[in-house]
């Protein structure tokens, strides 16, 4: 292939990538129904990976050792993700004193995430990557990624449940109350997961 042909192919590839991103922006995913991801597919504990934070520093979820984590996977082009952020901000403010920590993991272009985070004044930590963030989701055991989804852990780093779809206040209250019961030794992980699954099923659908 001559140089002109190589340039044409390269331009076509760039245009295809830009077109895919534009399609994602025009056609954001439909909100998924509230449901826990089957725990049999999930990792037992928080996996070991690192992603760059907003300053470019590499961070691991183990940096928040001793916290019950609310790990939210999202992207700027995802409408349900954007709608969910004010609730996550509220949870960070109101639940931090109970030992909870929200961490956002953005599977998106870094410049898009930083601009949106500044616009929304996101206060909780953000970890950012493209394929690296998808690899992080896979490390949790989430194979088919649909945004948003949120991983909840206890203070020992054990994964209690993974929630697929946009989180509501009622769902958050149910799940976080159950995580507190696990940390207090009032429920086993198995009991907690069963309680969350039945509780989500009983909540009225929006």
Buried (B, 14 or more C-beta within 10 A) or exposed (E): EEEEEEEEEEEEEEEEEEEEBEEBEEEBBEBBEBBBBEBEEBBEEBBEBBBBBBEEEEBBBEBBEEBBBBBBBBBBBBBBBBEBBEBBBEBBEEBEEEBBBBBBBBBBBBEBBBEBBEEEEBEBBBBBBEEBBBBBBBEBBBEEBBBBBBBBBBBEBBBBBBBBBBBBEBBBBBBBEBBBBBBEEEBEBEEBBEBBBEBBEEEEEE
